[in-house]
Amino acid sequence: MRAIGTIIAVGLIVTTAIPAIAADSMSMMKGNEVITIMPDGHMGMMTMTDAKMMGSMMKMAKPLDHCVMLMTDAKGMTYMVDTSSKAAMAECEKMAK
């Protein structure tokens, strides 16, 4: 009877810990990761292991010099917010912290 209680307690701990670990792993990108976001809101992530492929993609890339904000509406369409104004930039930076 005590073993069943222990198994249930461990199960509850694991069930609550997994989403926290998953959320933590999504907080920052690691080196050689590429994230794609489609207009309908679905995302993809890939780690580049081929140095030649990563080099060719880096030729197309531009470094970010400001905060970028994306949002999805109730219909599932994804929008990029223009953060060129000081107010929008301040809101974006506040959300990113």
Backbone bond lengths (Angstrom), bond angles and torsions (degrees), N, CA, C in turn:
res aa  C-N    CA-C-N  psi(-1)  N-CA   C-N-CA  omega(-1)  CA-C   N-CA-C  phi
1 M - - - 1.443 - - 1.533 110.64 -
2 R 1.327 115.96 -39.74 1.455 120.00 179.72 1.531 110.56 -67.16
3 A 1.326 117.79 -35.00 1.464 122.29 179.26 1.531 110.45 -63.99
4 I 1.315 117.18 -39.16 1.465 120.49 179.25 1.530 110.29 -64.29
5 G 1.318 116.88 -41.73 1.467 120.85 177.06 1.514 112.07 -62.21
6 T 1.330 115.92 -40.41 1.465 120.33 178.42 1.518 110.84 -65.86
7 I 1.318 116.96 -42.67 1.465 121.13 178.97 1.527 110.53 -62.50
8 I 1.310 117.76 -42.22 1.465 121.47 178.82 1.532 110.36 -64.54
9 A 1.331 117.10 -42.62 1.469 120.63 179.52 1.525 111.02 -63.78
10 V 1.324 117.61 -43.63 1.463 121.28 178.27 1.527 109.87 -63.93
11 G 1.327 116.95 -40.87 1.463 121.12 178.19 1.519 112.12 -60.73
12 L 1.327 116.95 -42.17 1.465 120.68 178.42 1.527 111.45 -65.73
13 I 1.327 116.51 -40.41 1.465 120.37 179.10 1.521 110.27 -64.01
14 V 1.329 117.32 -45.41 1.458 121.07 179.90 1.528 110.26 -64.54
15 T 1.317 117.32 -41.23 1.460 121.26 -179.45 1.522 111.72 -61.93
16 T 1.308 117.91 -36.52 1.462 120.28 179.53 1.524 112.34 -84.51
17 A 1.318 118.55 -23.87 1.467 121.02 -176.87 1.526 112.40 -81.22
18 I 1.317 118.36 -33.93 1.466 121.32 -175.74 1.530 112.19 -60.55
19 P 1.346 120.83 -47.97 1.467 118.32 177.90 1.527 113.26 -61.95
20 A 1.307 117.96 -34.66 1.466 120.56 178.49 1.519 110.73 -66.38
21 I 1.313 117.16 -40.68 1.464 120.82 178.33 1.524 109.90 -67.16
22 A 1.328 117.53 -41.50 1.465 121.13 179.30 1.524 110.83 -64.53
23 A 1.314 118.29 -41.65 1.463 121.60 178.99 1.516 110.47 -64.79
24 D 1.314 117.19 -37.82 1.459 120.63 179.83 1.520 111.05 -67.49
25 S 1.327 117.67 -36.20 1.457 120.21 -178.60 1.525 111.94 -72.87
26 M 1.325 118.41 -19.62 1.454 121.66 179.12 1.524 112.71 -89.86
27 S 1.315 118.17 -2.96 1.460 119.74 -172.58 1.523 113.24 -71.61
28 M 1.303 119.03 -34.78 1.458 120.63 -178.64 1.525 109.21 -139.10
29 M 1.312 115.21 147.85 1.458 119.24 177.36 1.522 109.90 -79.77
30 K 1.298 115.13 147.90 1.456 121.40 174.45 1.522 108.35 -96.51
31 G 1.299 117.25 172.15 1.455 121.64 178.40 1.516 111.92 -61.16
32 N 1.317 117.34 143.53 1.464 125.41 177.79 1.524 113.94 66.75
33 E 1.326 118.95 19.65 1.465 121.19 176.24 1.522 110.24 -96.22
34 V 1.322 115.39 142.93 1.456 122.66 176.47 1.521 107.23 -124.83
35 I 1.336 116.53 129.57 1.466 121.73 177.93 1.519 107.93 -116.15
36 T 1.316 116.43 132.56 1.459 121.42 175.61 1.519 108.66 -115.14
37 I 1.331 115.98 142.47 1.461 121.80 177.49 1.517 107.62 -129.16
38 M 1.314 116.67 122.47 1.451 122.16 -178.80 1.531 109.82 -90.61
39 P 1.338 117.96 158.76 1.460 120.70 -179.32 1.530 114.24 -58.27
40 D 1.332 117.64 -27.48 1.468 119.17 179.04 1.526 112.67 -84.44
41 G 1.345 117.21 4.43 1.453 121.17 173.33 1.514 115.98 98.31
42 H 1.329 119.66 -14.12 1.468 117.10 -179.32 1.526 110.10 -78.70
43 M 1.318 113.68 150.43 1.458 121.18 -172.87 1.521 110.96 -121.68
44 G 1.296 114.82 159.52 1.454 121.66 172.55 1.516 109.15 -139.71
45 M 1.311 116.62 149.53 1.464 121.01 178.63 1.519 108.25 -136.91
46 M 1.327 115.26 139.62 1.453 119.89 -179.89 1.523 108.48 -143.99
47 T 1.308 116.95 141.82 1.458 121.94 173.12 1.516 107.59 -98.17
48 M 1.328 115.81 124.51 1.456 121.46 -179.56 1.522 109.37 -80.67
49 T 1.316 116.52 120.23 1.459 120.49 176.76 1.528 111.48 -103.20
50 D 1.322 116.32 -18.89 1.460 121.25 -179.67 1.533 109.18 -89.35
51 A 1.326 116.43 113.88 1.472 121.20 -177.11 1.533 111.79 -63.32
52 K 1.327 117.51 -36.02 1.468 120.90 179.73 1.526 110.59 -65.97
53 M 1.331 116.60 -42.69 1.460 120.71 178.71 1.533 110.96 -65.91
54 M 1.332 116.53 -41.03 1.460 120.62 178.37 1.523 110.14 -63.91
55 G 1.323 117.76 -40.36 1.456 121.48 178.00 1.516 112.51 -62.22
56 S 1.335 116.93 -41.83 1.467 119.71 179.54 1.531 111.21 -68.64
57 M 1.333 117.70 -34.20 1.462 120.11 177.30 1.529 110.84 -71.98
58 M 1.328 117.77 -34.79 1.459 120.93 179.57 1.533 111.43 -65.60
59 K 1.331 117.45 -26.22 1.464 120.07 176.35 1.525 111.27 -65.67
60 M 1.337 117.68 -29.47 1.466 122.09 178.83 1.525 112.10 -85.46
61 A 1.323 117.47 -17.36 1.461 121.75 -171.33 1.524 112.33 -85.16
62 K 1.326 114.84 153.18 1.463 122.27 174.11 1.525 107.29 -124.86
63 P 1.312 118.52 138.73 1.471 119.70 178.89 1.535 110.85 -69.59
64 L 1.328 116.17 147.08 1.463 120.80 176.60 1.522 108.81 -78.72
65 D 1.313 115.89 132.52 1.461 119.71 177.01 1.527 111.65 -114.38
66 H 1.330 116.69 3.36 1.460 120.91 179.59 1.527 109.69 -153.47
67 C 1.303 115.71 172.45 1.460 122.07 179.47 1.537 109.72 -72.00
68 V 1.317 117.37 138.87 1.458 122.90 178.71 1.521 108.13 -115.11
69 M 1.320 116.69 132.37 1.462 121.04 -178.71 1.527 109.68 -121.74
70 L 1.323 115.76 127.67 1.456 122.73 175.22 1.524 108.03 -117.95
71 M 1.330 116.85 146.28 1.459 119.55 176.41 1.525 109.10 -142.83
72 T 1.325 115.53 154.07 1.455 122.08 179.97 1.516 108.75 -119.16
73 D 1.334 117.22 134.09 1.460 120.15 179.33 1.522 110.97 -86.25
74 A 1.314 117.04 -179.89 1.471 122.15 -176.67 1.526 112.08 -64.03
75 K 1.326 117.86 -25.09 1.464 121.69 179.93 1.525 112.26 -83.51
76 G 1.352 116.68 -9.42 1.454 120.61 178.55 1.511 114.38 97.15
77 M 1.326 118.26 3.91 1.462 121.73 178.50 1.530 109.45 -80.61
78 T 1.328 117.37 136.83 1.459 122.01 -177.78 1.525 109.94 -98.12
79 Y 1.335 115.77 138.56 1.462 122.71 -179.78 1.520 109.34 -127.06
80 M 1.338 115.99 147.04 1.461 121.74 173.73 1.519 106.99 -104.33
81 V 1.330 116.74 127.48 1.462 122.27 -177.25 1.523 108.97 -87.34
82 D 1.327 116.08 135.00 1.464 121.79 176.18 1.522 108.21 -74.75
83 T 1.328 116.70 112.56 1.467 121.03 -177.77 1.522 111.39 -105.76
84 S 1.329 117.06 29.69 1.463 119.72 -178.66 1.529 112.82 -76.60
85 S 1.335 118.94 -22.85 1.464 120.19 177.77 1.532 109.97 -80.96
86 K 1.320 116.23 157.12 1.468 120.55 -178.94 1.526 111.34 -63.75
87 A 1.347 117.37 -38.66 1.464 120.93 -178.83 1.535 111.14 -65.56
88 A 1.331 116.17 -44.47 1.465 120.10 179.23 1.521 111.01 -66.03
89 M 1.333 117.11 -39.58 1.464 120.92 178.75 1.525 110.76 -64.37
90 A 1.334 116.88 -42.32 1.453 120.60 178.97 1.536 110.92 -63.58
91 E 1.319 117.22 -40.31 1.469 120.77 178.77 1.528 110.43 -66.46
92 C 1.316 117.09 -41.51 1.459 121.75 179.54 1.531 110.60 -63.11
93 E 1.322 116.84 -45.54 1.459 120.78 179.93 1.529 111.16 -66.08
94 K 1.344 117.03 -35.65 1.456 120.98 178.03 1.536 110.60 -64.49
95 M 1.324 116.44 -41.22 1.471 120.88 179.76 1.523 111.84 -69.72
96 A 1.324 117.00 -30.82 1.471 121.26 -176.24 1.519 113.14 -76.48
97 K 1.318 117.48 -14.11 1.471 119.58 -178.13 1.482 112.71 -80.11
